[in-house]
Amino acid sequence: MSARGDWRTGLPPEAGGRADLPPVNAVRLDSRAVQPGDLFVCIPGQRFDGHDFARAAVAAGAAALVVERGREEALTGLGAPIAIVADSRRALSSIAAAHEGNPSQRLTVVGVTGTNGKTTTSLLIHAALEAAGEEVGLINTVEARSGLRRSMNDSRMSTPEATEIQRLLADMVDAGCEYAVVEATSHGLALGRLADVAFDVGVLTQLGEDHLDFHGSVEAYHAAKLRLFEGLGRAAVLNADDAGYARFAEASSAPVLSYGLDDPKADLTARQIDNVGDGSTFELVTPDASLHAQVRIPGLFNVANALAAFGAVIALDLDPYMASVGISQTPGVPGRLERVLTSPIGVVVDYAHTGDALANVLQLLRSLTDGRLIAVFGAAGERPSERRTGMAAAAAEHADYAVLTEEDSRSEPTDEIIDEIARAMMAVGAEEGRRFERVPDRASAIARAISLAEQGDVVLIAGKGHEPTIERADGSHPWDDAESARAALRERFADPDDWP
């Protein structure tokens, strides 16, 4: 691995002289990945402190260390030169950007944030820009794209660490891209992973409550997302229907372009919306024109996501007519309203893992079926109880029946997580045995829900979407919701007499 720039130019001023600091091959924050000639940045984390692994990094060949002030004395005898900084996590971002040649400064970067809809909206923007004739890269929860190269995001982080973000952006520059679309999560913004990405356009989808275990409060969660809009170069594209609109508009450093389905004052809106089963057609009304548009992902919330994508295109002074071609041809995101079977029963996999997201998907599926709606879901371990109670309330209100199961329980006992969901459902009147049951093993839960479905029913498998692993107390295990559903369907319908 060769450097595209000089990491030393990314050091903050308090690091002092750089004469004894060598050039490096790669920037690392995991001592296990260090190879001879690499830089190791010691970062205090929620579970581990990188300073405790500095010795191992030097033993593996680290050419230099970055440490936080006050920790240097214990590390000076390791034999590697040290750069001392006030905040090593913040320094990691600027060092990584400098090491990769500050690639975002050579791209027009669109950042997408919000509680729900980020991944879909980022994909729609990517498709719109490509249809407008631009070379564009993408970084989101599902994948990264640089020119013709595509790689799946297996990290379980929607916004990767700063080292990976900067490398991917540099790959885009090397591939000839002029634009980049980046999903900007609250974690990524709060932890400084995106601090040295020069965003030109920021897009806000929809705000709710999430990740309160990390942020501590809704206020802190929203404040993290505000960071995207405080340093924009060109425009902020904001959801006028969202309660946080005014706050984000006031905080934006760039002119605001609004969109919305309900607010009559929004700059972009949709009229004559027609549900066509696999999506919607609508009339897009902009400040300058109107045009016929289509999105091939069902639900009003995806019409709103399409409006956000059109907003980004218009903010970049690109042709919305050509962009509409890209948006209309986008089939959707893996694991988002992904249909596994449509007949004789409907089986759908979706990433919904918050109360609002689950309610949105269940309401959409309710409008598409005359039969029962059966939901399979759980809640992640080591995450706040609000997710569990929110999803329980959504299922109790919008599903006919639910099968409660595991979803990345991690170190928490699965039965205890399910019990918390069950108690929340019972608290709002859902009777166990009549409205829901418990099946802790996820594969068995999916098979159980499919066995219960009759002709015309829809089974929603929620919570994991595209994710390729399931996290249990003993580590990560390969997983695929859609494949698990297909296996259960093959088992049930192997005999034609079993078809409903």
N, C-alpha and C positions, 0 to 999 in steps of 0.2 A: 504494500500500500504506500503510495507516494503522496506527499503533501502538495496541495494546490496553492498554498499560501504559507505564511510564517506565523505560527501560533503565538509567538512572542509579542506580535503587534496587537494581540487581543487582550493582553494583560492589563488590568486596571492600573491607574497611576500609583496606587499605594504599594504595588509590587516592587517598586524601586528599580535598581539596575538590572540589566539583562545580559551583561557581558559573559557571565559564567553559565548561562542557560543555552543548551544546545538545540539545534533543529531536531524534530522528531518525525517518526514515521506515521503515527496515529495517536489520537487522543482517546484515553480510556478512563472510565470510572468504575470498571469492574476488574479487580486484580486478577481474576481468573482468565481474562482475555488478553492480558498484557503479554507482548512479545518484545524481544530485544529491540531497543531504539524507540520505544513508545513513551508517551507522557502519561503519568497517572495522576488524576485529579482526585484528591481525597474529599469526599462529600459526606457530611452527616445525614443519614436518612432516618426514616421512621423506625426501622428495625435494626439497621446496622450502620456503623460509622466507618467510612472509608479510611480514616486515619489509622484504624486498627489493622488495616490490611496493607499499609505502606511497605512494611518489611517484605511481605510476600511479593508485592509488585516489583520491588528492587531486585529481589532474588530471581524474578522471572526476566529481568533485563531492562526495567524501566530506566530511561535515560535522564528523567527529571521528575520532580514531584511538585504539585501545587497543593499547599496546605493552608488552613485557616490560621489567622494570627492567634497566638496563644498556644498553639499545638506544635510549633516548629522545634522547640527545644528537644522533645523526645525523639525527633526524627532526623536531627542533624548528623548523627553518626552512622547513617545507613550507607553512605557512599555515593548518593545521588544529589545533584544540586537542587535547591528548593526555591520556589517562588512563593512568597507569603502574601495572602490576600485577606480581605475582610470577610468575604462571603464566597466560598468556593463554588457553590451551586450557581450563583450569578456569574462568576468568572468563567465557569464551564461554557456558558453560551457564547460569550465573546471570544473565548479561545477557540472554540469549535468553528465559529464563523470565520475567524482569521485563518485558521488552518486550511479551510476549504476555499479561501479566496473571496470571502464575503459574497456568496453567489446571489443572495436575494437582491443585492443592489444592481444586478444585471438582469433581473426578471421583474415583470409586473405581477405582484402577488395579491391574490384574493384570499382572505381568511373568512371562514364560516364558523360561527359559534351559535349556541343556543342549547336548550335542554333536549329537545327532540328535533329530528329532521336534518341534523348536520350532514350525515353521510349521504343521504339522498340528494340534498341540495348541492353538495359539493360535486356529486357525479353529474347532476343536471347542468351545473355551470361548466364543468369540463366538456361535456358534450356540446353545449351551446358555443363555447369558444372554438372548438374544433370545427363545427359546422360553419362558423364565421371565417374559417380559413386560417386560424392561428395554430401555431405549435404550442402545446400546453402540457404541463405535467400535473400530477395529482398525488396528494398524500391524504388518505382518510382512514377510517377504522378498518376498512376491508382490505385496501391495497395501496400500492404506490405505482405510479406510471411515469416513465421518463422516455419520451419518444415512443419507440416501438417496444420498449422493455416494460414488463409488468411483473410485480412481485406481490405475493399475498402478505398481509400484515398478520404475522403469527405472534406478535409480542404481547397481545392483550392490552396494549396502550394505543388509544386512538391518536394521541399526539406522541410520537416517539421522543426519546431523549434528544437533547440539543445536538449531540454528535451525529446522530442518525438523521435528524432533520436537515442539518447543514450538508451532510454527504448527499442526501437525496436531491436537495436543491442544486448542488454542484453537478450531480449527474444530469439534471435537466438542462443546465447551461451547456454541458458537453454534448448533449443530444440535440442541441439547436433550438430548445424551447425558448419562447419569449414570455410565456405566462406560466404561473403556477397557482394551483388551487389547493389550499391547505385547511384541513379541519382543525379548528383551534378549540381545544377543550379547556374547561376551567382548571384542571390539573396542569395542563401544559402552560397555561398563562400564569397561574399562581407560582409555579415552580421555576419560572424563567426559561423554560425550554424554547420559547418563541421570542425571547427578549431581543435577539439580534436578527430577527426576520423583519425586513422592511416592507410592511404591508401597505399596499396602495388602496385597496378596497376592503372594507369589512362588512360582513353580512350577518344579521341577527335573525334567526328563525323564530324561535318561541322560547319563552322563559318559564320555568317551573321551579321545583325544588329537587335537588339531587346532590349526592356526594357531601352531605352535611357531616358525615363522620370525619371527613378530611378538612372541610372549610370551617366547621364549627357553627355556622349560622347561615341563614338565607342571605343576609346582607353581605357576608364575606364571599359567598358563592357568586352572587351577582356582581360584586366588586371585581372579582377575578375576571369575569367576562368583559367588564367595562374596559379593561386594559387594552383589549384589541382596538378599541375605537379612539384611544387617546393619542395615538401617533400615526394616524392614517395619512397617506399622501394625496388621495384623490377623492374618495367618497365613502359615505356610510349608507348601506342599504338596510333599512330598519322596518320591522313589522309594526305597522300602525295599529293593528288590532291587539297588540300585546300591552299589558299593563305597564311594562317597563319602558315603553317607547319614549316618553318624554325625558326620562332620566338619561337614556342612551343618546338621544338627540342632543341634549345639552352637553354631554361629555365629549361628543365627537369633535375631533380636531379638523374634520373635513366636512364639506357640504353633505346634507342628508337627502337621500332619495327614499321615499316611503312607499310601501306596498301594503295591500290589505284586501280582504274579502268583505269586511263589514264597515270600515271607516270610509265615509263618502269623500273625505278630503285627501285620501291617499293618492300619491302621484301615479301609482300603477294599481289597477284593479282588474277583476275578472267579471264579466257579465255573461248572461245566457249560458250558464254552466250546465252541461248535459252529461250525466253519468252514462258511460257506454260500456259498463261491465268491467273491462280491464283497464279503465282509465276514465278520463274526462276530456270533453272538448269545451272550449270557452272562447269568448271574445276578449282578447287582451287590450286594455285601454291604457295608453301611455300619455304623457304630456303632449306628445307631438302627433300621435297616430293611433290607430287601432288595427288589429289583425286577428285572423282566426288562428287559434292555437290548440294544441292537444298535449296531454301528458298521459303516458301509457302505464301509469301506476294509479290504482283506484284511491278514492277518498278526497274529501275537500281539503284535508291538510296537505295533500300532495299537489293540489292546485295552488295552495299558498306557497309551497316549496318551489313550484315552477315560476310563480311570480317573483320570488326572491332571485332565482336564476336570471330571469329577464332583467331584473333590476341591476344585477352585476354587469350584464352585457351593456345595458344603456349607460351605466356609470362609466364604462370603459370606452364609450363612443363607438361601439361596434354595431353592426347591422342586426336589429332584432328579428327581421324577416328570415335571415339565414340561421340565426340562433334558434328560431322556432323549429327548424327542420331537425336540428340535433336533439332538442328537447323532446320532440314528438317521436323520435326513433329510439329513445333510451328505454330499454325494457325493464329497468329497475335495478335494485341492489340485491346481491345474494343475501338471503336471510331476512329480507324485508318484504313481507307479504308474498313470500315465495310459495307458489302453488306446487304441492307434491302430487295431488290428485284432485280432479274436479268432478269425477263421476265414478261410481254412483254416490259417493260421499265426497265432500270437500275436505281436503287436508292442507293446511297453510302453516308455514313456519315464519315466525317474525321475531325480531330482536327485542320487542317491547319488554323492558325490565323496570319500568317505573309505573306508578299508578296512572298518570296522565296518558302515557303511551299505550298501556294496556286498554284503557277505556276508549281511546281513539280507534284502535284496531278492532275491538269488539263491536263498537257502534257501527263501524264500516261493514264488518262481516254480517252484522244483523240485517243491514239493508240489502244484502246480497243473497240471503237465504230465507226460505219459508219454513225450514226445519229447525231442529234444535242447534244451539251453539254450545259446544263442549270445549272447555279451555284446559290445557295442561300447562301448569306453571309452578314455579317456586320462587325463592328469593335468595340472593347471594349472601354467603356468610361474610363476616367482618365488614358489614355495611349497615347503615342506620336502619332502625326499625320503621322509619317512615316509608321506606320502600315496601316493606311487608304489609303494613296496614293499608297503604295506598293501593297496592295490587289486590289485596283482599276486598277492599271496598268496590273496586272496579269490577271484579269478577262477580261479586254478590249482586251488583246492580245490572250488569249487562250480559252475563253468561247464564245459560239454563243449568249447566252442570260444570263442575270443575274437578280435576284430578290434581291434587297437590303433591308436588314431588321436589326433588333436589334441583338446585341450580348453583353450582360453584360454592358448595358449603364451606370449603376451605377448613379452617380449624374448628368451626362450630359444628356441634352435632346436628345432622340433618333433621332428625326427629324434633328437635327443639325449634328449629326455624319453621318447620311445617306446622307445629303446634301453635306458634305465634300467629301464623297466617290463619289457621283454623279458628282460633279464638276471636280474631278480628272479623272473620266472616260471620261467626255466630252472633257477635255483638250487634250486627246490623240485620239479624233475622234469618240468615242462611242456615238451614238445619243440616247437620252432618248426616250422611246416608241418603238424604233426599236432594240436597243441592251440591254436595261435594263429598269426596272421599280422599283418603291418604294412601299414596303408593310411593314410598321413598325412592326406590330405584327408578331412574328416569326412563330407561328403555322399557321397563315393565309398565310405567305410567302411560307412556305413549301407546303401547300395545293395548292397554286397558281402555283408553279413550277411543281408540279405533274400533275395538270390539263392541263398544257401546253404541257406536254411530249407526244410524239407519239411513235409508235412502233419503236424500235431501238435507241431511245434517251436515254441519261443518265442524271440524276439529281444528282448533288453533293450538299450536305448540309454541309457547311464548318464552322469551327470556334469553335465549342463546343465539338465535339467528345463524349467522355464518361461522360462529366460533368453532375452531377445530379441536378444542380440548375442553375437558370438564375438570374443575379444580376440586379435589377432595383432600382430606386430611393427610393422606399419604403421597400427595403430589398431583401432577397433571396426568390425565389419561386421554388418549385420542377420543374424539367425539364428533358426531355429525347428526344434528337433529333430523335433517331431511333423510339421510340414509337410514336412521333408526325407524323413521316413519315408513319408508319404503319396505324395510324388512318386515314390519308389522303388517303392512298391506299385503305383501306376498304371502305371508302366513295365513291371513284371514281369507284371502280370495283365491287360494290355490285350488280350491274345489269350486267350480261354477255354481254348485248348489248353495254355497254360502253367500252368494251375492244377494244383497237386499232387494 
